[in-house]
């Protein structure tokens, strides 16, 4: 006797498969989802450091006032000649030391220079004068510069000398006038300015204030 095929078994298998899929789906849905990593904190801008205040610059312990008698001399030299001599001296004093240097704008004779020095506490007074030797001079090209340095408070003469317009320079050393002659007011003023520089050079050495200068 032949057995009829059982159609119940496929239906049961199908139901079991559906139930299994539902269980798996529920299990997957119940898993915890991984948390997203926390956002990186926003960096706080670092304030720039406040620069330390600069210490006040110390004033120079030494100073110079340069003056000359533009109207009280026997020879009536152009005022620009006096200005050139004082400017040359001032330039050398500034470049060769840390001293404060000023040029007197008004007329200053020797007596006024002494009085000015006595009223100062740390500033020397440099009195400059243009000289023309009537016995040997042939023109303004033979001008010479006399200078005197008065100490503050006492007005004691700490240095003095004479420089020449046509000095022969061997490095920083001035050995004397040369015989080279050229004409022209501008050229002469330049020679006067250089003679003023020579005076400043000697003053620095006399007061032990000179700083080596590259030449």
C-alpha positions in Angstrom: 0.0 0.0 0.0 1.5 3.3 -1.1 2.0 6.1 1.4 0.7 9.6 0.4 3.3 12.3 0.6 3.1 14.4 3.8 2.7 18.1 2.8 2.7 19.3 6.4 6.5 19.0 6.8 7.4 21.7 4.2 4.9 24.1 5.9 6.5 23.4 9.3 10.0 24.0 7.9 8.8 27.2 6.4 7.3 28.4 9.7 10.5 27.4 11.6 12.6 29.4 9.1 10.5 32.5 9.5 10.6 32.2 13.2 14.4 31.8 13.1 14.8 34.9 10.9 12.6 36.9 13.3 14.7 35.9 16.3 17.9 36.8 14.5 16.5 40.2 13.4 15.3 40.9 17.0 18.7 40.0 18.4 20.5 42.2 16.0 18.2 45.1 16.7 18.8 44.7 20.4 22.6 45.1 20.1 24.0 48.4 21.4 25.2 50.7 18.7 28.8 52.0 19.3 29.0 55.5 20.5 30.5 58.1 18.3 33.9 59.4 19.5 33.7 62.7 21.4 34.4 65.8 19.4 37.9 67.2 19.9 37.9 70.2 22.3 38.3 73.6 20.6 41.8 74.9 21.6 41.7 78.1 23.6 43.9 80.8 22.0 47.0 81.4 24.0 47.4 85.2 24.6 50.7 86.6 23.4 53.1 87.4 26.3 53.3 91.0 27.3 56.7 92.3 26.4 58.7 93.4 29.4 59.1 97.2 29.6 62.4 98.5 28.4 64.6 99.9 31.2 65.1 103.6 30.9 68.3 104.5 29.0 70.9 105.8 31.3 72.1 109.3 30.5 75.8 109.6 29.5 78.0 110.5 32.4 80.0 112.9 30.3 78.9 115.7 28.0 80.4 118.4 25.8 79.3 121.9 24.9 81.2 123.4 22.0 81.3 127.2 21.5 83.3 129.9 19.7 83.6 133.6 19.5 82.3 134.5 16.1 82.4 138.2 16.4 85.0 139.1 19.0 88.1 138.3 17.0 90.4 140.6 15.1 89.8 138.8 11.8 86.3 138.9 10.3 86.0 135.2 9.2 82.8 133.9 7.7 80.5 132.4 10.3 80.3 129.2 8.2 84.0 128.7 9.0 83.3 128.6 12.7 80.3 126.4 12.2 82.4 123.9 10.2 85.1 123.8 12.9 82.5 123.1 15.7 80.6 120.6 13.6 83.7 118.6 12.8 84.7 118.5 16.5 81.1 117.5 17.5 80.9 114.8 14.9 84.2 113.2 16.2 83.2 113.4 19.8 79.9 111.7 19.0 81.3 109.0 16.9 84.2 108.3 19.3 82.3 108.2 22.6 78.9 107.9 24.2 79.0 111.5 25.4 76.2 113.9 24.8 77.4 116.7 22.5 75.8 120.0 21.8 76.9 123.1 19.8 76.2 126.6 21.2 74.1 128.5 18.8 75.0 131.9 20.3 78.3 133.6 20.5 80.6 132.4 23.3 83.9 134.1 24.2 86.5 132.7 26.5 85.1 134.3 29.7 81.6 133.0 28.9 83.0 129.5 28.3 84.7 129.5 31.7 81.5 130.7 33.4 79.5 128.0 31.6 81.9 125.3 32.6 81.7 126.3 36.3 77.9 126.0 36.2 78.0 122.4 34.8 78.3 119.2 36.8 79.5 116.7 34.2 79.7 118.6 30.9 83.0 119.9 29.5 83.1 123.1 27.6 85.1 123.2 24.4 86.1 126.7 23.3 87.3 127.0 19.7 88.9 129.9 17.9 90.1 130.5 14.4 93.6 131.8 14.1 95.5 133.3 11.1 99.2 134.0 11.7 99.8 137.4 10.1 103.6 136.7 9.8 103.3 133.5 7.7 99.7 133.3 6.5 99.1 134.0 2.8 95.4 133.3 2.6 92.5 131.7 4.5 93.9 128.4 3.5 96.5 128.9 6.3 93.8 129.1 9.0 94.5 127.2 12.2 92.1 126.2 15.0 92.9 126.8 18.6 90.8 124.9 21.2 90.6 124.8 25.0 88.7 122.3 27.1 87.4 123.5 30.4 86.4 120.9 33.1 82.9 121.1 34.7 82.6 122.9 38.1 86.2 124.0 38.3 86.8 125.3 34.7 90.3 123.9 34.9 92.0 123.5 31.5 92.2 119.7 30.9 93.3 119.9 27.3 94.3 122.5 24.6 96.0 122.6 21.3 96.0 123.7 17.7 95.0 121.9 14.5 95.8 122.7 10.9 93.7 122.8 7.7 96.2 120.9 5.6 97.3 118.3 8.2 99.0 115.2 7.0 97.0 112.2 8.4 98.7 108.9 9.1 95.8 106.9 10.5 94.5 108.8 13.5 97.8 110.7 14.0 98.1 114.2 12.8 101.8 115.1 12.1 101.5 118.7 10.7 100.5 120.9 7.8 101.2 119.9 4.2 102.0 122.2 1.3 99.0 121.1 -0.9 96.9 124.2 -1.9 93.5 124.3 -3.5 91.1 127.2 -3.7 87.3 127.5 -3.1 85.2 128.3 -0.1 83.5 124.9 0.0 86.8 123.1 -0.2 88.2 125.3 2.6 85.1 124.7 4.8 85.7 120.9 4.4 89.3 121.4 5.5 88.1 123.4 8.5 85.7 120.6 9.4 88.5 118.0 9.2 90.6 120.2 11.4 87.7 120.3 13.9 87.6 116.5 13.8 91.3 116.4 14.6 90.6 118.6 17.7 87.8 116.2 18.7 90.2 113.2 18.3 92.8 114.8 20.6 90.1 115.7 23.2 88.9 112.1 23.3 92.4 110.8 23.8 93.2 113.3 26.5 90.1 112.4 28.5 90.5 108.6 27.8 87.1 108.5 26.1 88.2 107.4 22.6 86.6 104.3 21.1 88.6 102.7 18.2 87.2 103.7 14.9 87.4 101.5 11.8 89.2 103.4 9.0 
